[in-house]
Amino acid sequence: MSTLLSEIQHHAKNLWPELVEHRRHLHAHPELSYHEKETSAYVDSYLRGLGLEPKTNIGGYGLSVVIEGEQPGEGCFALRADMDALPIAEANAVPYVSQHQGVMHACGHDVHTASLMGAASILMRTRSHWGGKVQLIFQPAEEVLPGGASLMISDGVFAHTAPQGIVGQHVYPELPAGKIGLKPGAYMASTDEIYVTITGRGGHGAKPNKNIDPVLIASHLVVALQQVVSRWAHPAMPSVLSFGKFLANGATNIIPNEVKLEGTFRTFDEEWRNEAHQRMVHLADSLVSGMGGKVDFRIERGYPVLHNNPELTQKCRDWAVAYLGEANVVDLDLRMTAEDFAYYSQIMPGCFYRLGTADPQNEEKSYSVHHPRFDVDERSLEIGAGLMAWMAIQNL
């Protein structure tokens, strides 16, 4: 097996210049969730150039392809990358800057896609050494509910493969390139979107006694809803309730008729998640009606808790240590961010790990994800491709 490890590392190193080209092309041509037509076509063309025949338009612009080893074996293992970008105007001054105004690969999905393309090439080059099947999933729409993972699953992406497990990776600018991080068990939170409309009676700001002020009501509601986390959640249960949008389109002397709020609720327990939803709706109804207004409180249920299968995650950790060395594999903490990879981990053992992408010598390559200046140390691509191929083969 050490010979195979060396061969995979050799292929990954030789492929690196090509991976950089793929990543830069994808970065320069980002597409928003549910609009990844050209990205999908680019990946499809590359896979066909390897002699593969991917299935396209799964759950939108998703692709899937199966690579079969030439040794005896019946197992199947899956690898996943997401392809969509974010509605962010890029602020980097690089040759591969986004050519689509207001759209940017600020979450590293270009790295994920290029890495899995590289893994496909490595798997094809080494398939005389292993048996079984590896299913590659290039997924659309991770950034927007209901999430491309759920759509690909419902569209039958696993109907003829039934993988025994799945691995995904995500860029992590908190770790330098050359390192990865993992966490078994619950790792990333569930996520729900909250949309609230509070209706009052608008009028002149100098005559508040003639109005029902939805701005005042909404202000009370934003504060009161924090009881969900501070007083109703178990102290040991991580929970977050944040409102990022408060729209009251009045003026200095105009009280508007309505106010709109938008926020997010995240936690790690499905039973508490359901209870919190009920408490928020009940509190909103009581408070708003008590102040004379009306409320429409809508919760759009999002991604579930992402749970890393402990057994598979330990195996992935061991394989990563063999590939990178013990010092380059670190343990991670819980994250309140969310990922639709969680849908895969609900139906099969899954491991979602983080790929270090920071350059300690260059602050320009250390901005956080979702920042307009996010960029990566492209040396991470060599590990991103090789390690995923190695993990898939090891699992088989």
N, C-alpha and C positions, 0 to 999 in steps of 0.2 A: 504493500500500500504506500510505502514511502516513495517508491518510484512514481506512482500515480500522482502523489502530492507534488513532487518536483516537476512533473510534466505539466500539471495544471498551473503551477506558479510560473513556469516557463512560458506557457501560452499566454497567460494573463499579462506578463511583462511585455511580450512581443506585440500583443494586441493594444497596448496602452495608447500609442499614437492614434490608432483608429478610433478607440473609445473617446478620446478627447475630441476628435472631429465630429463624432455622432452627438456627443453632449453639446458641443457648441452650435451645431446645426439646430438641435432641438431647442436650445436656449434662445437662439435668435428668432425662432419661429414658434412661439408659444400659442396655445389655444385654450380657451376657457372650457370649463366642465360642460359636457354634452355637445361640444363643438370640435372635437379632436380629429376631424376628418383627415387633414394632411399629415398629422402626427402618426395616425394609424396607418396611412398609406406608406409612409416612410419606413415604419417598422415592418410592414408586410413585405415591401420590396426587399428589404435586407434579409429577412428570413427565407424568402424564396430564392435569393441568391446563394443561400447555404444549402439549397436542395430540399427545403422543407415546404410543407403545404399548410399554412395556417388557416384556421377558420376565422372569418371576420364578421364584423357587425353583431357581436354578442353583447346584449345589454346596452346597445348604443354602438359606439365605435371600438368596442373591445375586441381583442384578438386572443386566440389560444392556439398553441401548437404543441404537439407531443413528439419528443425525441426518444427513440428506443435504442437501448444498448445492444451490442452484438453478442454479449455473453448470456448464458441462461439466466432467467430471472422473470418474476411475474409481478413484482411490486411496482407501485407508482407513487411518485412524490411530486409536489407542486411548488413552483416558485412564482412570486407575484411582484409586479411593478406597476405603479400608477403613472398616468401620462398627462394629466390636465395641469393647467397653470392658474394663476390668480389674477384678479382685476387690480393690479398694482402697476403704476408707472415706474419703470426702472430708472434708477439714478446712477448706474455704473457707466463709466467711460471705458468700455472694453470693445475690442473688434467684434465680439459676438453679442453685443447688446441687443435687446429685443427690438425687432423690426415692426412689431405690432403695438401701436400706441395704447398705453393703458393696460397692457397684458404682460405678465412676467412670470417666469419660472422662479418665484421667490420661495418656494418650498422644496426645491431640489428634485422635483419629479423628472426633470431632464437627466439627472444623475441616475435615478432609479431605472429609467427606461434604457439609457445607454449601458448601464451595468448588466441588465438582463439580456440585452442584445449580445453583449460580450460573453455572458454565460452560455448563451445558445451556441456561439461559435466554439467555445471550449468544450462543451458537451459533445458537439459533433466531432471534434478533433480527437476526443478520447474515448469514443463509444466502444472501441474494440476492447476496452479494459473493464467494462461494467455491463450489468444486465438489468432488465426492468425498463421502466418508462419514467421520463421526467416531463411534466406538463408545465409549460411556461404560460403565464397569464399576464397580458398587457392590458391593464384596466383603465377605463375612462372614469371621470367624474368622482374622484375621491373627495373633492373639496366642497361639494354641494349635496345636500339631502335630496333624495333618499340614499345617495351613494352608489357609485358604479359597482361595488362589490355585490350588493344585494340584487342589483339588476342583472349582473352576469350569472349569479347563482340561479335566479328565477328563470333565466333564459336558457338554462341547461348546460352551463359551461363544464359541469362535472358529470353530465348524464352518461357518458361512455368511458369515464376514466376512474372515478372513485379513488382519489389519492388517499394514501394512508396518513398524510400530513402535509403541511404547507409552511413555507418560510417567506417572510417579507423583510425588507430593510428600509430604513429611512435615514436621510442625512442628519447629522448631529453636530452643529458648529460649536458645541461645548466640549467636544473631544477633538484632538488633533488627528489629522490624516495618519493612518497606520494603526489606529485603535478602533475597537468596537465595544459596545456595551449591551448587556442583556439584563432582564429581570424575569424570573419565573413567577407564575401566578398572575393576579390582577396587576396590570401595568398602566393602562390608560383608561380614562373615565368614560362613562356614558355622556352623551351630549344631547340636550333638547333645546329647541329654539322657542322663545316666548314672544308673542305678538299681542300687544294690548292697545285697545282704543278706549279712551275715557271721554264720554260725551257730557257736556254741561250746558250752560247757556251763556253765550258770549255777549260782550257789550263794551261800554266805555270803561276804561281802567279807573276813572275817577268816581265811578258809581258801582263799587263792588257789591253793594247791598241789593242791586237790581239783577245781579248775575249769579250763575252757579259756576264757579271758577275751576275749570278742569286742570289748570296749571297747578293750583294749590292742592287739589285732590291727588294728582299724579305725583307730586312731590312727597306727600304723606305716604302714598302707596309704595314708592321706591324704598323709602326708609323702613316702613312696616314689614315689607316682604323679607327683609334681612333676618327677621325672626325665624324664618325657615332654616337658616344655617345656624344662627347663634343660640336658638332656644329649642328648636324641635329636632334637629339632627343629633344623633348620638355623638358625643365629643370625640369618639375614636373613629368616626366615619367621615372621611374627607368629602366635603361638599362645597360647591361654589355657585353663587347666584350673582350674576353681573348684568347690569343694563348699560349698553353702549350707545343706545339711541333714545333721545328724548326730544320729540318734535312738537313744539307748540308754536304754530305759525301765526302769532299775533303781532303786536307792535308795542312801543313804549306805553301807549295809552289804549291799546286794544286787547281785551281778553278774548281769546278764540273760543269757538264752540267745542273744539275737541283737541285732545292731545294723544299722540301715539308714542308708545314705548316699545323697544325691542331689546331682548336680552337672551342670556343663556343660563341653563342650569346643568350642573355636572356632578356626578357622584359615582360610587363604586358598588352600590347594592341595589338590585332591581326592586326589592320590596320597599325599601326606603324611597327609592325614586318614584314609585307609584303613589306612596303616601304624601310625598312632598308636592306632587302635582295637585292632589286633592286639597291640601292645605292652602296652596297658593290661590287656587280658584275661589275657595270659600272665603279667605281673607279679603281678596279683591272685591268680591260681591258685597260683603258686609261693610267694608270701609267705604267704598264708593257710594253705595246706596245710602249709607248713614250720613254722607256729606251732600246728598241731594243729586248725585250724578248717576250715570249708567256706565257699565263697563262690558266690553267684549274681551274676554281673556282666553287667548288661544295658545295651546302648547303643541308644537309640532315635534313629535317624538323622533329623535335622531338615533345615532349609532349606539349600540350597547357597549357595555364594559369590554375592553379588550383583555382577554385572558390568555396568557402564555402557558401552554401545557407544560407542567413542571418537568416531566420526563423528557419530552422533546427538547425543551430549552436547555436542560443539563447536557444532553447529547450535543446540541449546537455549540454550547460553551466549550465542551471538550474538543470538538472538531475545530473550533476557532483557535483554541490554544495550540493545537497541533499545527495549524496553518500560520498563525501570527506570533506565537509565543505567549507565555503566561502573562507577562508584563503588559501586553497590548490588549488584553481582554478584561473589561472592568464591569462591576456590578452597578446597576442603575436603581434609582428610586421611583416611586409612583409619579405619574404625570397627570395633571388635570386636563391636558389636551386630549383630543379624541381622534380616532382613526377608523375608517370603515373596514379595515382588515379584520376588525372584531367579528364581522359576519362570517368570515371563513373559519375563525377559531371557534365559532359556535357549532359547526358541523363536522369538524375534524381537528385533530391536534395541530396547533399552530404555534409558531415562534416568530415574533416581530422584534427585530433587534435594531440597534442604531449604529450607523456607519460614521466614524469620525471624519470631518471634512475641513476642520480649521487648520490654518497655517500659523503657528505661534510666532513666526518671524514676519508676518504680514497681517496687520489688523484689517486690511481690506478684505481678507478672506475669513473673517470671524464675526461678521454681522449675523444676527439671529434670523431664523426663517421668518417669512412674511415682512421682511424689511426691504425697502426699495433698493438697498445696496447689498443685498445678500449675494454672496458668491462662494465658491468652494475652492479648496486646494485640489486640483484635478488629479493629483497622485492617488486620491481616494478611489478613483475609478478602477484602478488595477486590482485593488482589494475587493471592491464591490462586485466585480465580475467573477474573479477567481474564487472567492469565498462562497458565493452562492452555488457555483457549479460543484465545488468540493462538498458542501453540505448535502446537496441533493444526492450525489453519488454515494457518500458515506451512509446516508439513510437507507439506500438500496442495498 
